[in-house]
Amino acid sequence: MRRFLSVMLVAIVVGCSFANGQTSTANSTKKGDPDEEAIKQLERDWDIADTKGDTAALDRILASDYVQINLNGASETKAQRLNSLKSKERTFESKTINEMRIQLLGNVAVVYGLSTVKSTLQGKDTSGQYRWTDVLVKRNGQWQALTTQSTKVTK
């Protein structure tokens, strides 16, 4: 429940910030912002780790209290996400970020994107384009993913 309230609070803050025009995009005029650059690199590293099945890298990228809303609408913990890659229940052949917007809110960042993915889940093809939202948190000087949700784009 506490995690849910935290995510809802972030959503409210993000909504208020959008209303005030305080968004930051990956192509903003703030190029060179160290946090923004670190977040973009984290997102790229995450895609590489997924395609290689590199659970050691994902262990560093995902916070210990990470929760994902998966393609079927169910929530997954960090351990479940890592196990699905280890067991090959989930595979990624390729992931390409087509769009990315970053909104920094102190030690929290909300990242919105569009990616093209070639993947399977439980043996079923899940390839396509996905709109996604990642909430990242900066702890001990390092950015980590706290939660993610993605939705397949339908034509």
C-alpha positions as CSV (number, residue, x, y, z in Angstrom):
1,M,0.0,0.0,0.0
2,R,2.9,2.4,0.9
3,R,4.5,1.7,-2.5
4,F,1.1,2.4,-4.3
5,L,0.8,5.7,-2.4
6,S,4.3,6.7,-3.3
7,V,3.7,6.0,-7.0
8,M,0.4,8.0,-6.8
9,L,2.2,10.9,-5.2
10,V,4.8,11.0,-8.0
11,A,1.9,10.9,-10.5
12,I,0.3,13.9,-8.9
13,V,3.5,15.8,-8.7
14,V,4.2,15.0,-12.4
15,G,0.7,16.1,-13.3
16,C,1.2,19.4,-11.5
17,S,4.6,20.0,-13.1
18,F,3.2,19.4,-16.6
19,A,0.5,21.9,-15.9
20,N,3.2,24.4,-15.0
21,G,5.3,23.6,-18.1
22,Q,8.2,22.2,-16.1
23,T,9.0,19.3,-18.3
24,S,12.5,18.3,-19.5
25,T,13.0,16.3,-22.6
26,A,15.9,14.2,-23.8
27,N,16.5,16.9,-26.4
28,S,16.0,19.9,-24.2
29,T,18.2,22.9,-23.9
30,K,19.6,21.5,-20.7
31,K,22.0,19.3,-22.6
32,G,24.9,18.1,-20.5
33,D,22.8,18.0,-17.2
34,P,24.6,15.2,-15.4
35,D,21.4,13.6,-14.0
36,E,19.7,13.7,-17.4
37,E,22.7,12.2,-19.1
38,A,22.9,9.4,-16.4
39,I,19.2,8.6,-16.8
40,K,19.5,8.4,-20.6
41,Q,22.5,6.0,-20.2
42,L,20.6,4.0,-17.6
43,E,17.7,3.5,-20.1
44,R,20.1,2.4,-22.8
45,D,22.0,0.1,-20.5
46,W,18.7,-1.4,-19.4
47,D,17.8,-2.2,-23.0
48,I,21.2,-3.8,-23.6
49,A,20.9,-5.8,-20.4
50,D,17.5,-7.1,-21.5
51,T,18.6,-8.1,-24.9
52,K,21.7,-9.9,-23.5
53,G,19.8,-11.4,-20.6
54,D,22.4,-9.8,-18.4
55,T,20.7,-10.2,-15.0
56,A,23.8,-8.9,-13.1
57,A,23.5,-5.5,-14.9
58,L,19.7,-5.5,-14.3
59,D,20.4,-6.2,-10.6
60,R,22.3,-2.9,-10.5
61,I,19.7,-1.0,-12.6
62,L,16.6,-2.1,-10.8
63,A,16.1,-0.9,-7.2
64,S,15.6,-3.5,-4.5
65,D,11.9,-2.5,-4.2
66,Y,11.3,-2.4,-8.0
67,V,7.9,-3.3,-9.3
68,Q,6.9,-3.7,-12.9
69,I,3.4,-3.8,-14.4
70,N,3.9,-6.5,-17.1
71,L,2.3,-6.9,-20.5
72,N,-0.5,-8.9,-19.0
73,G,-1.3,-6.2,-16.4
74,A,0.1,-8.2,-13.5
75,S,2.7,-6.8,-11.1
76,E,6.2,-8.3,-10.9
77,T,8.9,-7.8,-8.3
78,K,12.5,-7.4,-9.1
79,A,13.2,-11.0,-8.3
80,Q,10.3,-12.2,-10.5
81,R,11.6,-10.0,-13.4
82,L,15.1,-11.3,-13.1
83,N,13.9,-14.9,-12.8
84,S,11.7,-14.6,-16.0
85,L,14.9,-13.6,-17.9
86,K,17.0,-16.3,-16.4
87,S,14.5,-19.0,-17.2
88,K,14.0,-17.6,-20.7
89,E,10.3,-17.2,-20.0
90,R,10.8,-13.6,-21.3
91,T,13.3,-12.9,-24.1
92,F,14.3,-9.7,-25.9
93,E,15.9,-10.0,-29.3
94,S,16.1,-6.2,-29.8
95,K,14.9,-3.0,-28.1
96,T,15.1,0.4,-29.7
97,I,14.1,3.7,-28.0
98,N,12.3,5.8,-30.5
99,E,11.3,8.7,-28.2
100,M,12.3,9.6,-24.6
101,R,11.2,12.5,-22.3
102,I,12.7,13.0,-18.9
103,Q,11.2,14.9,-16.1
104,L,13.5,15.5,-13.1
105,L,11.9,16.1,-9.7
106,G,14.8,16.3,-7.3
107,N,15.9,12.7,-6.5
108,V,13.0,11.3,-8.6
109,A,12.7,11.2,-12.4
110,V,9.8,10.2,-14.5
111,V,10.8,8.9,-18.0
112,Y,8.3,8.6,-20.8
113,G,9.1,6.8,-24.0
114,L,8.2,4.9,-27.1
115,S,10.2,1.8,-28.0
116,T,10.2,-0.8,-30.8
117,V,10.7,-4.3,-29.3
118,K,11.2,-7.8,-30.7
119,S,10.4,-10.1,-27.8
120,T,8.5,-13.1,-26.4
121,L,6.8,-13.8,-23.2
122,Q,5.9,-17.4,-22.2
123,G,6.6,-18.5,-25.8
124,K,4.3,-15.9,-27.3
125,D,5.4,-13.2,-29.7
126,T,5.1,-9.8,-27.9
127,S,7.0,-7.8,-30.5
128,G,5.7,-4.3,-31.4
129,Q,5.9,-0.7,-30.3
130,Y,5.4,0.2,-26.6
131,R,4.7,3.4,-24.8
132,W,6.3,3.2,-21.4
133,T,6.8,5.1,-18.2
134,D,9.7,4.5,-15.8
135,V,10.0,6.1,-12.3
136,L,13.6,6.3,-11.3
137,V,15.0,7.3,-7.9
138,K,18.5,8.5,-7.0
139,R,19.9,6.7,-4.0
140,N,23.5,7.0,-2.8
141,G,24.3,9.0,-5.9
142,Q,23.1,6.4,-8.3
143,W,19.9,6.3,-10.4
144,Q,17.8,3.1,-10.3
145,A,14.5,2.1,-11.7
146,L,11.7,2.0,-9.0
147,T,8.8,1.1,-11.2
148,T,7.9,0.7,-14.9
149,Q,4.7,0.2,-16.9
150,S,4.4,-0.3,-20.6
151,T,1.5,-0.5,-23.0
152,K,1.6,-2.0,-26.5
153,V,0.6,0.5,-29.2
154,T,-2.2,-0.7,-31.3
155,K,-2.8,0.7,-34.8
